[in-house]
Amino acid sequence: MAPPVTSRRAVAHGGIYSSGLAYDPKILDFSSNVNPLGIPRSVRRSAGKNTDLFSIYPDSDSNALRKRLERYTGIPSRQITVGNGATEIIYNFCRAFLQGKKVLIPAPTFGEYESAAKLEGAKISYFETMDLDRDIEELSRAIPGKQCVFVCNPNNPTGLLVKRKNMVRILEASRKNSALVFVDECFIELSDPSQSVAAELRRFDNLFVLRSLTKSFGLAGLRVGYGLGSRAMVDVLNRLKIPWNVSGIAQSAAVAALSEPSHLEKTRNLIARERAFLRDSISRIGGFQCLDSDANFMLVRSDLPARLLRKKLLGKKILVRDCSSFRGLGGRFVRIAVRTRRENRRLVEEMGRA
């Protein structure tokens, strides 16, 4: 039986507003893992041309966007669902397929999997690991029969990527157990897209892949996510979602963003360069340990309590993510997003003074 909705506690997140702050353009937000280059030029052009969309209801089925996503992903549009951000799709998936089921969630990871599954009365077990790629055999043995496993790849908050060959091992083990596999690839386009398992949808009908234009193309304020799955699975999700769940402006901006894939390549090059700069620079500061990452963010272990470090940096107009709310992490980890060199240098300087 699902618990009463009134017992649900909101999941903590990064971001200016989620941190209880008023918007201040002077604050450098290292707590949100969005594209450090912001939106593509194509989106800026699209926004100016589509103001008439403010006055009409959007396409409730996001047909033009799904067709564009078909070209972008190589997955047929009938196997694509579009959501008001990736988080809406997580909740719809749990509502559709996980009522009263057993769910396996690696920890630490994104908290909304647990929150959404609990709302449907799912029985959750946790697999504790800081490096799932290393522990893949053990996880495969723990997958419950006829149930579901969540994998965030690369993982939030650790930033580590599970190689595609190891993801396939999870898919194979799950299929033997008649279990679903929910793979969150919201950060993979800013990491290593070659490790995506989206193409495995042709072989595995137990697979569902989540993506987010919020992260990859910087559309955080417009809220556009999408999911890839079997035709039967996506048909259920598209019938379950609320009408007009994605605004017309958001749909048109997403179509425009997908027409400029060079923006992602430019971003990945910047992230690789700046991630190395942050890791090397922070590692030279006493009292901090910067953990390895494959993503556009990384974990930093601090001798200071994370809450105190966050407070000190916020006093300098720098916001980092206190990771105390992540299951499996203690109170001395913060997560930092990779930003531009000027911004990253400022963060390093202030961490040195903390």
C-alpha positions in Angstrom: 0.0 0.0 0.0 1.3 3.5 -0.9 1.9 5.9 2.0 -0.3 9.0 2.2 0.9 11.8 0.0 0.9 14.1 3.1 3.8 12.0 4.5 6.0 12.8 1.5 9.1 15.0 2.1 10.4 17.1 -0.8 13.8 16.0 -2.2 16.6 18.5 -1.7 18.2 19.9 -4.9 20.8 22.4 -6.1 19.9 25.7 -7.7 19.2 29.3 -6.5 15.5 28.9 -5.7 15.9 25.3 -4.3 18.4 26.7 -1.8 15.8 29.2 -0.5 17.5 32.2 -2.1 16.1 35.0 -4.2 17.6 35.2 -7.7 20.8 37.3 -7.7 22.8 37.5 -10.9 25.9 38.1 -8.9 25.8 34.6 -7.4 27.9 32.1 -9.2 25.8 28.9 -9.1 28.0 25.8 -8.9 25.2 23.8 -7.4 23.3 23.3 -10.7 24.7 20.9 -13.2 23.6 22.7 -16.4 25.5 23.4 -19.6 28.3 26.0 -18.6 27.9 27.7 -22.0 24.2 28.2 -21.6 21.7 27.9 -24.4 22.7 27.6 -28.1 22.3 30.6 -30.4 19.6 28.7 -32.3 17.4 28.9 -29.1 17.9 32.6 -28.8 16.8 33.1 -32.4 13.8 30.8 -31.9 12.6 32.6 -28.8 12.3 35.9 -30.7 10.4 34.4 -33.6 7.8 32.4 -31.6 6.2 34.9 -29.2 2.8 34.1 -30.8 3.0 30.7 -29.1 2.3 32.4 -25.8 -1.3 32.8 -26.9 -2.2 29.3 -28.1 -2.4 25.9 -26.4 0.7 23.8 -27.1 0.6 20.5 -29.0 -0.3 18.1 -26.2 1.6 15.3 -27.9 4.8 17.3 -28.7 4.7 15.8 -32.2 7.2 18.1 -33.9 9.6 17.7 -31.0 9.2 13.9 -31.0 9.9 13.8 -34.8 13.0 16.0 -34.2 14.1 13.7 -31.4 13.7 10.7 -33.7 16.2 12.2 -36.1 18.5 13.1 -33.2 18.4 9.8 -31.4 17.7 7.3 -34.1 14.7 6.0 -32.1 11.2 6.0 -33.7 9.0 8.8 -32.4 6.4 6.3 -31.3 9.0 5.1 -28.7 9.6 8.6 -27.3 7.7 10.4 -24.5 8.2 14.1 -23.7 7.9 15.6 -20.2 8.0 18.8 -18.3 11.5 18.1 -17.4 13.0 14.7 -16.8 11.5 14.5 -13.3 7.9 14.4 -14.5 8.8 11.3 -16.5 10.4 9.6 -13.4 7.1 10.1 -11.6 5.0 8.9 -14.5 7.2 5.8 -14.9 6.8 4.9 -11.3 3.1 5.5 -11.4 2.7 3.3 -14.5 5.0 0.4 -13.7 6.1 0.3 -10.1 3.0 0.2 -7.9 3.8 -2.1 -5.0 6.9 -3.5 -6.8 10.4 -4.1 -5.4 12.9 -1.5 -6.6 16.7 -1.5 -6.4 18.5 1.8 -6.2 22.3 2.3 -6.0 23.3 4.9 -3.4 24.3 7.7 -3.4 22.2 8.9 -6.4 19.5 11.2 -7.5 16.8 11.4 -4.8 13.7 11.6 -7.0 13.9 7.9 -7.9 13.3 7.0 -4.2 10.7 9.7 -3.7 8.6 8.7 -6.8 8.8 5.0 -6.1 7.7 5.5 -2.5 4.6 7.4 -3.6 3.6 4.2 -5.4 4.2 1.9 -2.4 7.3 0.4 -3.9 9.6 -1.6 -1.6 13.0 -0.1 -2.0 16.4 -1.7 -1.3 19.7 0.1 -1.7 23.0 -0.9 -3.2 25.7 1.1 -1.7 28.6 2.0 -4.0 30.7 5.0 -4.9 31.7 3.4 -8.2 29.0 1.2 -9.9 31.2 0.4 -12.9 33.6 -1.3 -10.5 30.8 -3.1 -8.6 28.8 -4.2 -11.6 28.9 -8.0 -10.9 27.6 -7.5 -7.4 24.8 -5.3 -8.5 23.7 -7.7 -11.2 23.3 -10.4 -8.6 21.2 -8.2 -6.5 18.6 -7.3 -9.1 15.1 -8.4 -7.9 13.1 -10.7 -10.2 10.1 -9.2 -12.0 10.8 -5.8 -10.5 13.0 -2.7 -11.4 16.5 -1.3 -11.0 17.5 2.4 -11.4 20.9 3.4 -12.8 22.0 7.1 -13.1 24.7 7.2 -15.8 26.9 9.2 -15.3 25.8 9.1 -11.7 24.6 12.2 -9.7 26.4 13.1 -7.4 29.6 11.1 -8.0 29.9 12.0 -11.7 31.2 8.5 -12.5 30.2 6.7 -15.7 29.3 3.0 -16.2 30.7 1.7 -19.4 28.2 0.6 -22.0 29.5 -3.0 -22.0 28.7 -3.1 -18.2 25.3 -1.5 -18.7 24.6 -4.3 -21.1 25.5 -6.8 -18.4 22.9 -5.2 -16.2 20.3 -5.4 -19.0 21.0 -9.0 -19.6 20.8 -10.0 -15.9 17.6 -8.0 -15.6 16.0 -9.6 -18.6 16.8 -13.1 -17.1 15.0 -11.9 -14.0 12.1 -10.3 -16.0 13.1 -6.9 -14.4 12.8 -3.4 -15.8 15.9 -1.2 -16.1 15.5 2.6 -15.8 18.7 4.3 -17.0 18.9 8.0 -16.4 21.3 9.5 -19.0 20.5 13.1 -18.3 24.2 14.0 -18.2 25.6 11.6 -20.7 25.6 14.1 -23.6 27.9 16.3 -21.5 30.1 13.3 -20.7 30.6 10.5 -23.2 27.6 9.9 -25.5 29.3 6.8 -27.0 28.5 5.0 -23.7 24.7 5.5 -24.1 22.5 2.4 -24.1 19.8 4.0 -26.2 20.6 1.9 -29.2 20.1 -1.2 -27.0 16.3 -0.6 -27.1 16.3 -2.6 -30.3 17.4 -5.7 -28.2 15.9 -5.0 -24.8 12.2 -4.3 -24.3 12.8 -4.1 -20.5 14.9 -0.9 -20.9 13.8 2.7 -20.4 16.2 5.6 -21.1 15.7 9.1 -19.6 17.3 12.2 -21.2 17.1 15.9 -20.4 17.5 19.0 -22.6 17.6 20.9 -19.4 21.1 19.8 -18.7 22.6 19.2 -22.2 21.3 22.4 -23.9 20.9 24.6 -20.8 17.0 24.8 -20.9 16.6 24.6 -17.1 14.0 27.3 -17.0 11.9 25.8 -19.8 11.7 22.2 -18.4 12.1 19.7 -21.3 12.9 16.0 -20.8 12.3 12.9 -22.8 12.2 9.2 -22.4 13.0 6.3 -24.8 11.4 2.9 -24.4 9.5 0.1 -26.1 6.4 1.1 -28.0 4.2 -0.6 -25.4 5.9 1.1 -22.5 5.9 4.6 -24.1 2.2 4.2 -25.1 1.3 3.7 -21.5 3.3 6.8 -20.5 1.9 9.0 -23.2 -1.6 8.0 -22.1 -0.8 8.7 -18.5 0.7 12.1 -18.7 -1.4 15.2 -18.2 -2.5 17.3 -21.2 -0.4 20.2 -22.4 2.4 19.1 -20.1 5.1 20.9 -22.2 4.6 24.5 -23.2 4.7 25.5 -26.9 7.7 27.9 -26.2 9.6 25.0 -24.6 8.8 22.6 -27.5 10.0 25.1 -30.1 13.2 25.9 -28.1 13.9 22.2 -27.8 13.5 21.7 -31.6 15.9 24.7 -32.2 18.5 23.4 -29.7 18.5 19.9 -31.3 19.4 21.6 -34.7 22.7 22.8 -33.2 24.6 19.6 -32.0 27.9 21.4 -32.4 27.0 23.3 -29.2 27.4 20.0 -27.3 30.7 19.2 -28.8 32.0 22.6 -27.9 30.6 22.2 -24.4 32.2 18.7 -23.9 35.6 20.1 -24.9 35.3 22.9 -22.3 34.1 20.5 -19.6 37.0 18.1 -20.1 39.5 21.0 -19.9 37.9 22.8 -16.9 37.2 19.6 -15.0 41.0 18.8 -15.1 41.7 22.4 -14.0 39.3 22.2 -11.0 40.6 18.7 -9.9 44.2 19.8 -10.1 43.7 23.2 -8.5 41.4 22.0 -5.6 43.7 19.0 -4.9 46.5 21.5 -4.0 44.4 23.2 -1.3 44.8 21.7 2.1 41.7 20.1 3.6 40.0 19.2 0.3 40.0 16.1 -1.8 38.5 16.3 -5.3 37.1 13.0 -6.5 37.4 11.7 -10.0 34.5 12.4 -12.3 33.4 11.7 -15.9 30.7 14.4 -15.9 30.1 18.1 -15.8 30.3 18.1 -12.0 32.4 16.5 -9.3 32.3 15.7 -5.6 34.7 17.4 -3.2 35.4 16.0 0.3 36.1 18.8 2.8 37.6 18.7 6.3 35.0 21.4 7.1 31.4 20.3 7.5 29.6 20.7 4.1 27.0 23.0 5.6 29.7 25.3 7.0 31.7 25.4 3.7 28.5 26.2 1.8 27.8 29.1 4.2 31.3 30.5 3.9 31.3 30.3 0.1 27.8 31.8 -0.1 29.1 34.8 1.8 31.4 35.3 -1.2 28.5 35.0 -3.7 29.3 31.4 -4.6 26.7 28.6 -4.2 27.8 24.9 -4.0 25.6 21.9 -3.3 25.7 20.6 0.2 25.5 16.8 -0.3 24.4 15.9 3.2 21.0 15.0 1.9 22.3 12.2 -0.4 21.8 8.7 1.0 25.1 7.1 1.5 27.2 10.3 1.8 28.3 11.9 5.1 28.2 15.5 6.0 31.5 16.5 4.5 30.9 16.4 0.7 29.9 19.2 -1.6 29.2 18.9 -5.3 30.5 21.5 -7.7 29.5 22.0 -11.4 32.1 22.7 -14.0 31.8 26.2 -15.3 34.1 28.6 -17.3 37.7 29.2 -16.5 37.1 32.7 -15.0 34.3 31.3 -12.8 36.2 28.2 -11.8 39.3 30.2 -10.9 37.1 32.4 -8.6 35.8 29.2 -6.9 39.3 27.9 -6.3 40.4 31.2 -4.9 37.6 31.3 -2.4 37.9 27.7 -1.4 41.5 28.4 -0.6 40.4 31.1 1.8 37.6 29.0 3.4 
